[in-house]
Amino acid sequence: MSDATPIDDGGPAFPVPSVCNANGDVQSGTDGMTLRQWYAGQALNGILSQSPGSLFGHRNLWMACLKNTDTEDEWFSETARVACKIADALIAELKKGTQ
């Protein structure tokens, strides 16, 4: 994706509405994290919970994340990138109306 194309974050995952307390004070709400952030975190959790030898059998995602990484920091960055790609794919698929 180019920098000019905005990323579809799926909207708020856990919005909290503004409320008016009994004394009349308004407590502002928040959108919380985006669906993209939530999905990426869930994907990352799944990726990191698997042993390197078992993830997707022969299509080893760990090895895909290790590809072209020379340092631990590069591996972390690549793993996070994969989690975000999974989140983006899920949002795109949900927008199509598939179940």
N, C-alpha and C positions, 0 to 999 in steps of 0.2 A: 504494500500500500504506500502511496506517496504521502508526503507530509501535507499536501493540499487536501487530501481526501479525509474527512473526519471519520473516526472509527465509531461504528455503531456500538454503543455501550449497553444497549438493551434497556436503558432507563433505570430508575431506582429499584434496588432489590428489597430494601427494608425501610420504606419511608415512615417517618413519624409525623403525624399531623400537628399543626399548632393547636394549642388548647387554651381556653380561658379558664383560669382557676376561679374558685368560689369568691375570692376577694376582688376579682376583676382583672388581675394581672394576666397578661398573655405570655404564655411560654411558647417560644418559637419552635417549630418543628424542623426536621432535617430530612434530606433525601437518603441519607445513609450511603452505603456503598452501592456501586452500580452492579447490574446483573453480570457484566463482563468481569468485574473484579471478583464477584462471588464464584462464578463458574471457573475462572482461572485458578482460584484458590482450591476449589474442589478437585480440579484436574491435577494440580500440583500435589495435593494430598494423595491422590491415587497413584501418581507416578512415583512419588517417594516412598510409598508404602510397599512397593513391589521389590522383590529381590532382582538384581540385574539379570539373572538367568531365566526368570519366568515371565517377565512382562511381554505379553502378546506372543509368546512362544518364539518362533524363528524371526518374526518381525520385531526385533528387540528395540524398543523405544529408548532404552538407556544408551544403546550403542549409537542411535541416531543423535542423541543429545551430546554424546562424546565426540562425534565426528567433527573434525577441524577445531578441536579445543586443545590448547596446549597447557592451560593452567586451570586450577580449581575455580577461579573466578569466572573464566570463560565457560566452564561447564555449568556453573550456576546460572549464568546469563542465558545460555542456550536452553537449559531446562525450563526457565521461566518463559522464554519465547515460545517453546512448544506448548506450555500450559495456556498461554494467551491465544495461540492459534486454535487450540481445542475449544476455548471459550468463544472465539469468533465464529467458528464453524457451528457450534451449538446455537448461537443467536441467529445466524443466517438460516439454519435449518428450521428453527422455530418460527421465523418470519414467513417461511413458505407454507406453514400450516401443517407440516407433517407431525406425526405423533410417534 
